[in-house]
């Protein structure tokens, strides 16, 4: 077994569950996450330049995020369907309707996140999807925690503006100039 294959097996063993959870959160579908996980490791195994990568997990995480958002873009194009194709409600139970609304909201959020730039998207996903600390994200992205906070803040501001969430908790809390006499 080559050194390259050994590294990939170690990555799969140590970080596979974390990468799978990330893909599941980003696609909202476990079956798709499994397929993308396979695609990820096929892509990694075919890449002979991995010896030049400083942190294999960070590289794999970035590749996983990109695969998930590429799948989301393809799926959005495929799913453009008319209202006639939407099934009628089977019951008056509101729980399925609530789940549908939550699912649609999550789809909208992930679509906006998918349009963010590389580092902003990665920082946002690590903070709000994976729930990593600013310090851990800063270490992995080679940034300061303050820079990561700023990236996440700008990404969240863009998300809120795009989705029309003007009643956000931070609305109206902009920096105010205080003059001293």
C-alpha positions in Angstrom: 0.0 0.0 0.0 1.4 3.4 -1.0 2.0 6.3 1.4 -0.8 8.2 -0.5 -3.3 5.4 0.2 -2.3 5.1 3.8 -2.9 8.9 4.3 -6.3 8.6 2.8 -7.3 5.6 4.9 -6.2 7.5 8.0 -8.2 10.5 6.9 -11.2 8.4 6.4 -10.8 6.7 9.8 -10.2 9.9 11.7 -12.3 12.5 9.9 -14.7 10.4 7.8 -17.7 10.8 10.2 -17.1 14.5 10.5 -17.0 14.9 6.8 -20.1 12.8 6.4 -22.0 14.8 8.9 -20.9 18.0 7.1 -22.1 16.7 3.7 -25.4 15.6 5.3 -26.0 19.0 6.8 -25.2 20.7 3.5 -27.3 18.5 1.3 -30.0 17.7 3.8 -30.0 14.1 2.5 -28.0 11.2 3.8 -28.2 9.2 0.6 -26.7 12.1 -1.3 -24.1 12.7 1.4 -23.0 9.1 1.0 -22.5 9.5 -2.7 -20.7 12.7 -2.3 -18.4 11.1 0.3 -17.5 8.4 -2.2 -16.9 11.1 -4.9 -14.7 13.0 -2.4 -12.5 10.1 -1.7 -12.3 9.1 -5.4 -11.3 12.7 -6.1 -8.7 12.6 -3.3 -7.3 9.2 -4.3 -6.9 10.4 -7.9 -5.0 13.6 -6.9 -1.3 12.9 -6.8 -0.5 16.4 -5.6 -1.7 15.7 -2.1 1.8 15.5 -0.8 2.0 19.3 -1.3 -1.1 19.8 0.9 -0.2 21.1 4.4 -3.4 19.9 6.1 -5.2 17.0 4.4 -8.4 17.4 6.5 -8.7 21.1 5.6 -8.2 20.2 2.0 -10.8 17.4 2.2 -13.3 19.7 4.1 -13.0 22.4 1.4 -13.4 19.8 -1.4 -16.5 18.4 0.5 -18.1 21.8 0.8 -17.5 22.5 -2.9 -18.9 19.1 -3.9 -22.0 19.7 -1.7 -22.7 23.2 -3.2 -22.1 21.9 -6.7 -24.7 19.2 -6.1 -27.1 21.8 -4.7 -26.7 24.0 -7.9 -27.3 21.0 -10.1 -30.3 19.9 -8.0 -31.9 23.4 -8.1 -31.8 23.4 -11.9 -33.2 19.9 -12.0 -36.0 20.7 -9.5 -37.4 23.7 -11.3 -40.9 22.3 -11.6 -44.3 23.8 -11.9 -46.9 24.1 -9.2 -49.0 21.3 -10.9 -46.4 18.8 -9.9 -46.5 19.5 -6.2 -48.5 16.8 -4.4 -51.7 17.6 -2.5 -51.7 17.4 1.2 -52.6 13.9 2.5 -53.9 15.1 5.8 -54.8 18.1 7.9 -51.9 17.3 10.3 -49.7 20.5 10.5 -46.5 18.7 11.4 -45.7 17.7 7.8 -46.4 21.3 6.7 -44.1 22.7 9.4 -41.4 20.3 8.3 -41.9 21.3 4.7 -41.6 25.0 5.6 -38.5 24.5 7.6 -37.0 22.4 4.8 -37.8 25.1 2.3 -36.2 27.8 4.5 -33.1 25.7 4.9 -33.0 25.2 1.1 -33.1 29.0 0.7 -30.4 29.6 3.3 -28.1 26.9 1.8 -28.7 28.4 -1.7 -27.5 31.8 -0.6 -24.5 30.3 1.3 -23.6 28.5 -1.9 -23.2 31.8 -3.7 -20.7 33.2 -1.1 -17.0 33.4 -2.0 -14.6 30.5 -1.0 -13.2 31.7 2.3 -16.4 33.4 3.5 -18.4 30.3 2.6 -16.0 28.0 4.3 -15.9 30.1 7.5 -19.7 30.4 7.5 -20.1 26.6 7.1 -17.5 25.8 9.8 -19.1 28.3 12.3 -22.8 27.8 11.7 -23.1 24.3 10.2 -20.3 22.5 12.0 -20.5 24.8 15.0 -16.7 25.2 15.3 -15.2 27.9 17.5 -13.8 31.1 16.0 -10.4 30.1 17.3 -10.5 26.6 15.7 -11.7 28.1 12.4 -8.9 30.8 12.5 -6.3 28.1 13.0 -7.6 26.0 10.1 -7.9 29.0 7.7 -4.7 30.7 8.8 -6.5 33.8 10.0 -7.0 35.5 13.3 -10.2 34.8 15.3 -11.2 38.5 14.7 -10.8 38.0 10.9 -13.0 34.9 11.1 -15.7 36.8 13.1 -15.6 39.5 10.5 -16.0 37.0 7.6 -18.9 35.3 9.4 -20.5 38.7 10.2 -20.4 39.8 6.6 -21.6 36.4 5.4 -24.5 36.6 7.8 -25.3 40.2 6.8 -25.3 39.1 3.1 -27.6 36.2 4.0 -30.0 38.4 5.9 -30.1 41.0 3.1 -30.6 38.4 0.4 -33.4 36.7 2.3 -35.0 40.0 3.3 -34.6 39.6 7.0 -34.6 43.2 8.0 -36.0 42.4 11.5 -32.8 40.5 12.5 -31.6 40.8 16.1 -28.7 43.1 15.0 -30.9 45.4 12.9 -30.7 48.9 14.3 -27.6 48.0 16.4 -25.1 49.6 14.1 -22.2 51.5 15.5 -23.2 54.8 16.9 -20.9 57.7 17.2 -20.7 59.1 20.7 -19.3 62.5 21.1 -17.8 63.6 24.4 -18.1 67.1 25.6 
